[in-house]
Amino acid sequence: MSPDRQARGPVHLIFQEDLLRGMDPALDVLLAGHVPHVFSSSDDWKTRLEALNRELGPVTPLEPETGARVAVFCSLQVAAHIRRHCDHLRQGILQDEDRLAIHVFTGLIPRDWLLNRDVILLPFGQVEARAAQLETLFGPRLFMRPDSSKKTFSGCVFDISDIGHEVSAQRQIHNIHGDELVAIDRARDIAPFEYRFWLAEGRVITHAAYALERIEDAPPCPPTVARLAEEVARHVEYTLPMVVADFVLDEGGQPRLVEVNGFSTAGFYPGTDFHALVTALDGLIY
């Protein structure tokens, strides 16, 4: 650790309780010599974060180096608020949403590593009109999700015969505009477990396995998945230096990358090694 980094003291880690799913990282964080702060979206979180911003910020705007080192783990909504209103805490939002879009990371990753390796992009307003074309490309069942990492709606699987109903429902429930790009591929059968990996500067920091239907009872991560995660970490080191990546086993038992998420806005699961996470951040945050 450089003298300048050491002189600035511990990293203050700000966790939104909802992303922790009942876990308490406080002990691991304290053991690593850093300071946890936990807030809940059910409380007056805006006031809490703005108070932390004042508490941890620099003595004066002319002395930014006197502010505490911070890392924030929160929802996309909270991250947007921090960027608008918390000038010091915004340094702790560790992601670039524009680089997390489907069209960006699928362009960086070898096709054979991807779960959705035949994906195409369409304006949302064109999806229903392209039903025949999509059925020719992908068959009777489709997968659709936003291209944007802001996740205006969740990824969904539906029959081509229901495409009009699905488009209408997404438009009404989530107010999706016709010019929003969506990613579409054939629906794929996968094992019922995902494996979430935190990647930073070319290496795996920690990971957690979880069941897609339940948080508990996920088996340990298969070695093939762990090896692919290490390959992905090295492959995106310079363009996506800090990301959270989700992997699955496909219908043939092959490991595949599902998506990459923001380092600050991906939720945690049992098995996450918070000690390893904050130890890595200590070497990355100035």
N, C-alpha and C positions, 0 to 999 in steps of 0.2 A: 504494500500500500504506500502511495506517495505521501510525503510529509504534509502537503497541502490538503489531501483528502483526509488524512488522519486528524489534522488540526480542526477540521470542521465538525468533528464529533459523530455521533451515531446517526443512522438513517431513521427517520420517523416514518413508520409504515401505517398508512391510513386505510382501514378495511371497512367496506360496507358490509354490514352483518348478513344481508341477504345472499351475498356471494360465498359466504363461509359455510352455509348449509349446516349450521349447528356446531361446527368445529371451532375450537378456541386456539388460535396460533400464538397466544401471548407468551407462554412459557418458552417455546422454541425461539421466538423473536428475542426475548430477554436473554436467553442463553447465548445468543449470537451477539449480544452487546448493543442491541438496538431497541427502539421504543415503539410499541404498538398503540394505535388509537382505533377504536371500533365505534362506528355510528350506525344507526338504523334508519331506514327510509320511512319507518312509521313514526319517527320523532321529528322535531324541527331541525332537519339535517342541514338546511341552508344556513341557519344561524350558527350551528355547530361548526360547519366547515369554514365559514367566514371568520369565526373566532379563532380557529386553528390557523387560518391564513395569517391573521395578525400576530398570533403568538409565535409562529415559527418563521415569520418573514424577517427580512433584514432590518437592522437597526434604523437605517435610513435608505432611501432609494439610491443614494450615491455609494452605498456600501453593500452591494448584493451578496458579496462573499460572506457576510456575517449571518445570512439566513441559514436555517437548518436544512440538511439534506432530506428530501422527502420522496416517497413512492406511494402512489394511490392505487387502490384496487376497488373499483366501483362499477356501477352500471353505465351504459352509454349516456343515459339522461343526466346522471350526476356528473359525468365527465364533461358534458357540454356546459353545465352550470359552472363548474370549476374554471373552465377555460374562459368563460365570460366575466366571472366575478372574483376569482381568487388568483391574483397575479403571481403569488409565490407558489401555491399548491399546484398550479398548472404545469410546473416543471416536473411534477411527479406523475403526470399522465404519460405513460411509457409506450406510446404507439402512434402510428401515422395511419389513420383510417383509410386514406386514399390508396395506400399500398396493400390493403387487406382485401380489396375487391376481388371477386372471382376472376375477372379477366386479367388481373395483374398476377396473382400467384399461380394460376394455371399456366400462364405464359412463362413462368420461371422454372416450373417443376417438370421433369421428364414425364411424359404421358403415362408410362407404365406404373408410376408411383401413385397415380390418382384414382380415387373411386369413381368420380364423375369425369371420365377421360374422353367422352364424346360430346361434352357440353357445348351448346350453342347459346348465343345471346340474342334476345328479341326485345323490342319495346313491349311493355305489358299490354298496351292497347292493340297489339297485333296477334296476341297469343291465340285467341279464339278463332280468328280468321285463318290461322295457319294450321288448323287441326289436322287436315288431310296430310299436309307436308310433315307434320310432327309424327303422325302415325306411321308414315312411310319410313321416316328416319329411325324411330325409336320403338315402334310397336304399340300395344294397347294400353300400357301403363307408363305414366310420366312422373318425373320428379321436377319440381320447380322451386326456386328460391331467388331472393333478390341478388343482383350482382353486387350491390353495395354492401359493405361490412356493417352498415348501420342497422341492418336487419329490420326493415320496415314490416316484414311478416316472416313467419317461421317457414322453413323448408317443408314442402308438402308433397305427398304422393297421391295420385288420383288416376282413375280410368279415363281414357280419351273420350269416352261417351259422356263423361261428366264435366268436360272442359268448360262449357258455358257456365254451369253452376259454380265451379271452382273460381273462375275469373270474377264472376259477379260477387261471390261471397268475399273474396279478398279485397275487391274494390270497395265494398260497402263497409266491411269491418275495419279495414286498415287505411281507408282513403288513399288507395294506390292510384297514382296518376298514370295516364296512358303512356307518357314518355319515359317512365322509369324502366331501366333495363333489368330483365330477369334472365337467370340462367336456367336452361332446360336440358334434361338428359333422360335417358330411359331409367325407370325405377329399377333398382338393383336389390337383390336379396343379400343381406349381411348378417353376420353373427350378432346376437343381441347385447353386445358389450362394446364400449368405446374406451379408448386409452388416450388420456390427455397429457401432453408433454409441454413443459415450459422450456423453451429454447432461447439461448442468449449467446451471441458472438461465437457461433459455430459449435456449440456443445449443448448437451442435454443437462438441464439443472435438476429437475425432478419430474415425476409423473404420477398419475393416479388412474386406476381402472374403475369403471363404473358401469352399471347395467343401464340400458336405455329405458327400461320400464321402472326400475327401482334404483336407489343409490347403493343399496347393500348387495352382497352376494356376488360381486364381480370377481372372476378368477384372476390370478396374477397375469401380468402382461406377458404375452408370448415373446420369446427371444427374437423372432422374426420381425415383430412390430418394433421392438426396441432398436434393432439394427437399422430399420428404415428411418426411424426418428433421428438417429445419429446422422444418417446420410442427408436427410432433409436439413438438419441444423447446419451442416457444413455447406450445403448447396446454396442456402439463402443467407449465409452469414453477412454478406456485404449489402444486400438489398433489403433484407428484412432482419435486422440484427437482433431484435427482441420480439418473439411471437409465442403464442400458445397454439399448438397444433393437435388436432384430433385425428386418431387413426382407428381403423376397424379391420377385421378380417372379412374378405368378400365371400361370395358363394363357393369359391374354390379353395378357401382357406388361405388366400394370399393377403399379405398386409397392404393396406391402401390408405393414402392420406385423404381425409374427408374435407377438411378446411383448415385455414389458419385464422386465428382470432387475435384480438388485441391483448398485449401483455397485461394491461391494466384492467380490462373489462371482461375477462373470462372468469367464470366461477370456479371455485375449488371443490375438490372431492376428497373423501377419506383416503388417506395414503399419501397426500401431498406432504412433502418434507419442507416445512416452513423454514427450518434451520438452514437447509441447503439454499433455499430461495433467497433469504435475506443475506446470507454469506456471499452469494454471487452478486447481489445488488450492491453490496458494500464496495465491491471492486468496480462497479459500473457507473455509480452515481457520484457526481462531483458536487 
